[in-house]
Amino acid sequence: MPERPLFLERASFHRRRLGDAARVLPVLTLILLLVPVWWAPASLSYAGGTVWLFGLWTVLIVAVRVLHRALLRAEAATQPVERAGDRDAV
Amino acid sequence: MQFEALLATCLAYVALMFGVAYAADRAAARGHVRWLDHPLVYTLSLSVYCSAWTFYGSVGYASRSGLEFATIYLGPTVVFTGAWWGLRRLVRVARMHHVTSVADLVSARFGKSNRLAAIVTLIAVVASTPYIALQLQSVRLSFEVFAEGTAQATRGGTALWVAAGLALFTILFGTRNLAADERHHGVVTAIALEALVKLAAFIALGVYVVWGLADGPADMLERIARASRDPVLAEGWLIRPDRWTALILVSAAAILTLPRMFQVMVVEAADEERLHVAGWAFPAYLLAMSLFVLPIAVMARDLLPAGMDPDLYMLTLPTATGQSGLALLVFLGGFSAATSMVVVCAIAVATMVSNHWIVPAWLALRRVPAPDEMDDLRGFVLNARRLAILAVVAAGWVYHEASGGSAALAAMGLVAFTGMAQVLPAMLGGLLWRGANRKGAYAGIGSGAALWMALIFLPSVGAGVTLPVPEGVDPWTAAVALSLAVNTLAFIGLSIFGFPDPVERLQGLSFVSAVEPIRHRRMLRGEDRAEPLLAMARRLWGADAALRYFQAEARAQGKSGYLPDLTPRFLNALERRLAGSIGAATAHAMIDRVAGGVALTVADLMQVAGEAQRAKEETQRLEAARAELTRTARQLREANDKLTALSVQKDAFLGQISHELRTPMTSVRAFSEILKDPGLTAEERGRFAGIIHDEAGRLTRLLDDLLDLSVLESGRAQLTVTVANLHDLIGRALAAASATRPERGFAIDRDVLAEHLGVITDADRLLQVLINVISNARKYCDAERPQLIIRVRRPEGGGAVIDIVDNGSGIDAARQSLIFEKFARLNDPARAGGAGLGLAICREIMLTLGGEISYLPGQGGAAFRIQLPQRPPVPA
């Protein structure tokens, strides 16, 4: 059983970091959705809130799409065997 | 529009759905699954999340509570932003275990416990029934909007007809097969189409409202701002952060745990790859479905007379503005939303009911089966599922009829969400935490469900208790927070203090690490039970499919025929395939019964771990041995290199020495020859004899040196250790060396006081070294006014250090390393008149004395340092 390498080459390293970003994204989403509402509910309830909410929503969708494309590309660039190393996910 | 025309459109639409589902099923049967497997079809099928409650209800919700309606869509958006690492993994694990429902997932994780699955099924049934009733109601109400003025009798049975039609559709396309992977291409394709209708209807109405009725987005925002100036509305619209948070979290939990969502998202997913697209496409769908909600609500409020039901604004708004075609499209959208939800929910809940209630009960009733029982289990399971579908839809209809009023049902969507959310702690915990165990899951799900029933479900139907909460706290939020908190704490608490049984621990490992489950050889009994297993599989899958599977497995093992060996791997795969048809718990029980598995013990578990550990250790041992071999090989190579170098050195030495001996020998021979000439004068004779004498002397010195060197090198030199004064030794050395090139006047710089050091060493040998070094300086120093500096000191560790430095040009760096080698004369041998062994001998002497002689660079001339130890080493 080969030990997991201590250091990775550039492509694998890049893919791991993108994986980290994918993990951070839902947390960030939750923060962006909750914190402003606790902060200033009145200013986010009406017309201004509509713009804020749908703007944020669109940005999130684009962010997920960009991230997933980058992850797919990074995954294609590295060995598929490496995917077994995703253990530390959920 | 005429009610009859509406009915006809509706029937045509239903016929289209049947046709699409049928065509998709046929295409799948013929193996044409490429476009059926497209990620977009998968994404659209996820839209079953948007039921009639969200289709009609979100506008009503928005007109009462403003932006709060969006939380229902924001929760799933949060979950899908984590699609890459979260959902992908959930799908991978669920597919690895052929999980058939959310109840099955929880049961499989916690030791294949059917009782746990039965409890989850109960929650699902209780939560789904009113939810299905809500869908039926929305269809009935939407019919009624069009049927204004039509006789009451015509529309009385709408809900019944819809329910019957949906049950038929579900039974037709939802129970066609009992495949190992519970996929329903027909249903999924029909739902994807309905998703498009829903979206088209919503966007069409939204575009009409924003650009047809209002003057574009800016005007729409202005209208929203104007509406919010109404104090009553403003209060309702004000976001309450606690509710906002709870709603987002609950809807995020719902997308993972609602039976219908689990069905389309996990069970119907062929692989996890489709989540790459769904990760952004599904949130985009949700955004599109909610973008126009607030505009429609505001516009309807502006244009429609007060007192109309906001939940039906979607239909009444286009009707009131004379857009009957748009109204029909919206009606079809709502109809799609309601029907797709009922169909998928019925399939999901019916699978749970039949797998976790009916089949286990039936198996338990027939406790002692004949090993060759021939009855058609497949038919039984399918019938059980059909029965369950009928029962689930019928229960929804009965509930609808019994509750009657619309107000009681409107809240049912959130009630169902919170009910299924009680499964989330056990589900997430089971996937993330190996320590989670069955007792914890029982306690968590049980306590959460009880609190949900008492604080949320019963109050929603007008019974139960309302949580006494302080002023200003939202009761619903408090109830949700309390039930989920108690649930989670009970789950964690009992997991911490429990010790799970071995099956559960194996499953826990498999779920948390997303690796294939292990099965130990000791877990099996009887190697000749392949035939009963085949018989059992045949009863579930049908003869052909079972034979095909067994044959393929046998071939994979390298056997011919239909009966593979009962290896752990085969039994494992078979059990998980069976689990795809009847659930993990039942499959486990059946395999155990037929294959005669024995109860797994902790000792077996430790042995499994031991085997893995041994394999790992073996690999590590091999690895170490390999490294050792590499090391040895390198050492051997180095030794070989050294030997080769030594051999070359030896040859060079022999060559040198022959040359050195030959030169004086040649002169001796030549002059002896000349001496034979009788005609020489006495003076000449004397001169030649002198030369011969000198050359013979040189020859003798050379041989002496060589002997000396060989004695020293072989370590056979005898030391006569005495105490000597360095001052005396240096004085004697200077006197002896002054014979070398006596014509040169050297200025000697000595530190007489420091020189009075006593050393314990072989004085004669040390003197030999000193003479050699000083003579060398006299020979080679090329300075105009040569000078010799001699410094002596005692280092900290004892002994002595003697530095002898001249002011010549020194030795260039490249040759410094060579001067202690044999025959390393730096310049013309004739001039130096030595054999080039002096410094080599010096080094050997110093090594024998336990000290060292070295060249000191950078001292302004040739500089040698002689280091003496406190006492010479004792010869071994």
Chai-1 contact restraints between the chains, C-beta under 6 A:
chainA,res_idxA,chainB,res_idxB,connection_type,confidence,min_distance_angstrom,max_distance_angstrom,comment,restraint_id
A,M1,B,K616,contact,1.0,0.0,6.0,A-B,restraint_1
A,M1,B,T619,contact,1.0,0.0,6.0,A-B,restraint_2
A,A22,B,W84,contact,1.0,0.0,6.0,A-B,restraint_3
A,A22,B,W85,contact,1.0,0.0,6.0,A-B,restraint_4
A,R23,B,W85,contact,1.0,0.0,6.0,A-B,restraint_5
A,L25,B,T81,contact,1.0,0.0,6.0,A-B,restraint_6
A,P26,B,V78,contact,1.0,0.0,6.0,A-B,restraint_7
A,P26,B,T81,contact,1.0,0.0,6.0,A-B,restraint_8
A,P26,B,G82,contact,1.0,0.0,6.0,A-B,restraint_9
A,T29,B,V78,contact,1.0,0.0,6.0,A-B,restraint_10
A,T29,B,T81,contact,1.0,0.0,6.0,A-B,restraint_11
A,L30,B,V78,contact,1.0,0.0,6.0,A-B,restraint_12
A,L33,B,L74,contact,1.0,0.0,6.0,A-B,restraint_13
A,L34,B,T245,contact,1.0,0.0,6.0,A-B,restraint_14
A,V37,B,I239,contact,1.0,0.0,6.0,A-B,restraint_15
A,V37,B,P241,contact,1.0,0.0,6.0,A-B,restraint_16
A,V37,B,W244,contact,1.0,0.0,6.0,A-B,restraint_17
A,W38,B,P241,contact,1.0,0.0,6.0,A-B,restraint_18
A,P41,B,I239,contact,1.0,0.0,6.0,A-B,restraint_19
A,P41,B,P241,contact,1.0,0.0,6.0,A-B,restraint_20
A,S45,B,G66,contact,1.0,0.0,6.0,A-B,restraint_21
A,S45,B,W237,contact,1.0,0.0,6.0,A-B,restraint_22
A,S45,B,L238,contact,1.0,0.0,6.0,A-B,restraint_23
A,S45,B,I239,contact,1.0,0.0,6.0,A-B,restraint_24
A,Y46,B,S228,contact,1.0,0.0,6.0,A-B,restraint_25
A,A47,B,L221,contact,1.0,0.0,6.0,A-B,restraint_26
A,A47,B,I224,contact,1.0,0.0,6.0,A-B,restraint_27
A,A47,B,A225,contact,1.0,0.0,6.0,A-B,restraint_28
A,G49,B,L67,contact,1.0,0.0,6.0,A-B,restraint_29
A,T50,B,L294,contact,1.0,0.0,6.0,A-B,restraint_30
A,W57,B,L287,contact,1.0,0.0,6.0,A-B,restraint_31
A,I61,B,W280,contact,1.0,0.0,6.0,A-B,restraint_32
A,I61,B,P283,contact,1.0,0.0,6.0,A-B,restraint_33
A,I61,B,A284,contact,1.0,0.0,6.0,A-B,restraint_34
A,V64,B,T81,contact,1.0,0.0,6.0,A-B,restraint_35
A,V64,B,G279,contact,1.0,0.0,6.0,A-B,restraint_36
A,V64,B,W280,contact,1.0,0.0,6.0,A-B,restraint_37
A,R65,B,W280,contact,1.0,0.0,6.0,A-B,restraint_38
A,H68,B,H276,contact,1.0,0.0,6.0,A-B,restraint_39
A,H68,B,G279,contact,1.0,0.0,6.0,A-B,restraint_40
A,A89,B,W85,contact,1.0,0.0,6.0,A-B,restraint_41
A,A89,B,R89,contact,1.0,0.0,6.0,A-B,restraint_42
A,V90,B,G86,contact,1.0,0.0,6.0,A-B,restraint_43
A,V90,B,R89,contact,1.0,0.0,6.0,A-B,restraint_44
A,V90,B,L431,contact,1.0,0.0,6.0,A-B,restraint_45
A,V90,B,L432,contact,1.0,0.0,6.0,A-B,restraint_46
